[in-house]
């Protein structure tokens, strides 16, 4: 038995006592993946994240309740420069790095891999190949170094599907090959959050690796819900998978629904019981803007759906009468447009409605201003959004109450118009809490920082329900490995 195998056996022996697998998460963000894995039974003992606001949120929800721990758990750390030896000491683990962790997880930054991120880099730099030189695109190499330093039993990586087609290069396959050399059995696949109880169509890549000495191949969870994916998502999936058939020796076929499954959770079922927000209609100036920490009561006239009850009663994050996160973006010009937009309407639809509203305002004027005058332009600017319709068709979108939401992104922190509330009476975009609900964060999960930062954290996160499903599959394999090891020991005895 070599050194790595003996290390794996010691870790399995500890798990055989009933201890929870110890988790180190890299690029943890605000903690969506952490929450899912913790719910699946893992013990979170350390994390690395360089964003200060995300760290404050992480510490607020996961740190032990003492000042010293809060300071360590909220401290920004850079994955590239962070010493794992120092990390172990900072979190008081009293162990060598190779003994301290059973599971290593990472939600590596996806901006360089995502096609939308590549477009942004191209527009900023003017370089079509800028994404290849983005430092975030090579973080997976540092990740592999940390695998060597910690030698976990199990490894989990999450990213966007486009990481399989990074300028024609299949990055997960390279990671899998590198892990194979290191003595791991690796599989990766695509999972869509809507198939696992999340009210959002969000496609993500998951890579799972297990120490080869365990003698077990990674498995992925089967879908619990079903929805017909829109054509745009199917096309994106096809593009991402383009290079998998040629070189994807470690790719696992995407799990398919088996038998009759309940339909995906729709946005109305996800959001209907959350607070009714109308203050912005009574006072469009809102002299005191609501804070993310401000609380409002749940609606008493709406019976919470099964999904809403899960969000309210999540163990360790349960709520009772009220909830925080009711801040919204205040743009009075567009509230009337929202109320007239049909569900599923985009910016082109919104622009036509705005023009209608402008014409109606002109008709109500006793002496309508002439085109080209200052009064005319002032009235037009107060009614019609100025954005180029050829560049903004997908920037506005009104939720369909009878379908899952489309993907929430980090850009939500700058523009919530991509998710306008379906309720015509409320005439607004999503609140922070509603975005969190669509991402499957429980209502007791609190967000640190202002509204924009909270939206960005939510858009960057892994949906906790999806993470929990993946975590339970990993936990199942680890338990099987423990069972096999115990049986083997008995035979020897």
BELCOR-V809744 format. One record per pair of residues at least 4 apart in sequence whose ideal C-beta (glycine too) atoms are under 6 Angstrom apart, sorted by the first residue. I is the first residue (numbers start at 0). GAP is how many residues later the second one is. If there is no record, write none. Layout:
{{I/GAP} {I/GAP}}
//
This chain:
{{0/4} {0/5} {3/179} {4/208} {6/144} {7/203} {7/205} {10/91} {10/142} {11/470} {11/473} {13/5} {14/4} {14/467} {15/466} {15/470} {19/21} {19/23} {20/21} {20/81} {20/82} {21/21} {21/23} {21/79} {21/80} {22/14} {22/19} {22/21} {22/80} {23/22} {23/77} {23/80} {24/9} {24/22} {24/80} {25/22} {25/53} {25/80} {26/79} {26/80} {26/81} {27/6} {27/19} {27/21} {28/25} {28/431} {28/432} {29/24} {29/27} {29/28} {29/427} {29/431} {30/4} {30/27} {30/30} {31/429} {31/430} {31/432} {32/74} {32/429} {32/434} {33/4} {33/10} {34/429} {35/428} {35/431} {35/432} {35/435} {36/5} {36/430} {36/434} {37/4} {37/6} {38/429} {39/428} {39/431} {39/432} {39/435} {40/434} {43/18} {45/41} {45/45} {47/29} {47/31} {47/34} {48/5} {48/6} {49/26} {49/28} {51/24} {52/396} {52/400} {53/403} {54/19} {54/21} {55/18} {55/392} {56/390} {56/391} {56/400} {57/4} {58/4} {58/11} {58/14} {58/15} {59/386} {59/388} {60/384} {62/6} {62/7} {62/10} {63/5} {68/4} {69/4} {71/18} {76/5} {77/4} {79/62} {81/5} {83/13} {83/65} {87/5} {87/9} {87/12} {92/7} {94/4} {94/5} {96/52} {96/53} {97/53} {100/49} {100/51} {101/50} {101/51} {102/49} {102/51} {103/46} {103/48} {103/51} {104/51} {105/37} {105/51} {106/51} {106/355} {107/31} {107/32} {107/51} {108/27} {109/4} {109/49} {109/50} {110/6} {110/25} {111/5} {111/19} {111/22} {111/24} {111/25} {112/47} {112/49} {112/50} {112/53} {113/46} {113/48} {114/47} {117/13} {120/4} {120/9} {120/10} {121/6} {121/8} {124/5} {139/35} {143/34} {145/4} {152/58} {153/56} {153/320} {154/54} {155/52} {156/50} {157/46} {157/48} {157/304} {158/4} {158/46} {160/29} {160/42} {160/44} {160/79} {161/78} {162/8} {162/42} {163/6} {163/8} {163/76} {163/80} {164/75} {164/77} {164/78} {165/5} {169/73} {169/77} {171/16} {171/35} {172/74} {172/75} {175/10} {175/74} {178/5} {178/7} {178/30} {182/29} {183/25} {183/28} {184/25} {184/27} {184/32} {185/23} {185/64} {186/21} {186/31} {186/63} {186/65} {187/19} {188/31} {188/63} {188/65} {189/13} {189/15} {189/64} {190/15} {191/11} {192/5} {192/7} {192/9} {192/270} {192/273} {193/7} {193/33} {193/70} {193/210} {194/28} {194/30} {195/28} {195/269} {195/270} {195/273} {196/27} {196/28} {196/268} {197/242} {197/265} {197/267} {197/268} {198/66} {198/68} {198/71} {198/205} {198/206} {198/239} {199/204} {199/205} {199/238} {200/32} {200/203} {200/205} {201/205} {205/264} {207/10} {209/4} {209/6} {209/8} {213/267} {215/261} {215/264} {215/265} {218/254} {219/35} {219/253} {220/248} {220/252} {221/33} {222/32} {222/34} {224/36} {224/37} {224/39} {225/31} {225/35} {226/37} {228/4} {228/5} {243/4} {243/7} {256/4} {263/140} {264/4} {264/5} {264/42} {265/136} {265/137} {266/4} {266/132} {266/134} {266/138} {267/4} {267/133} {268/36} {268/38} {269/37} {269/167} {269/168} {270/163} {270/166} {271/30} {272/25} {272/26} {272/29} {272/31} {272/35} {273/160} {274/21} {274/51} {275/23} {276/49} {276/149} {279/50} {283/48} {285/44} {289/4} {289/36} {289/37} {291/33} {291/35} {291/140} {291/155} {291/159} {291/162} {292/31} {294/27} {294/29} {295/26} {295/30} {296/24} {296/25} {303/4} {303/5} {308/4} {310/126} {310/131} {310/132} {311/7} {311/131} {312/5} {313/128} {316/125} {316/127} {316/128} {317/126} {318/4} {318/124} {318/125} {322/110} {322/120} {324/107} {324/108} {325/105} {325/107} {326/105} {326/124} {327/100} {327/103} {328/87} {328/100} {332/49} {334/92} {335/21} {336/13} {336/16} {336/17} {337/82} {337/89} {338/85} {338/88} {339/13} {340/4} {340/8} {340/9} {340/57} {342/55} {342/57} {342/79} {343/56} {344/4} {344/53} {345/47} {345/50} {345/51} {346/45} {346/46} {346/48} {346/49} {347/41} {347/45} {349/46} {350/38} {353/29} {353/30} {356/26} {357/22} {357/25} {357/26} {361/6} {368/4} {368/6} {368/7} {370/5} {379/4} {386/5} {394/22} {395/21} {396/21} {397/22} {398/6} {398/23} {400/21} {404/33} {407/4} {407/31} {407/51} {408/50} {409/46} {409/49} {409/50} {410/4} {411/4} {411/43} {411/47} {412/39} {412/42} {412/43} {415/13} {415/14} {416/12} {418/11} {419/9} {420/5} {420/7} {429/4} {429/5} {431/22} {434/23} {435/5} {435/22} {438/19} {438/22} {438/24} {439/23} {439/24} {439/25} {440/4} {446/7} {448/4} {448/5} {461/5} {466/4}}
//
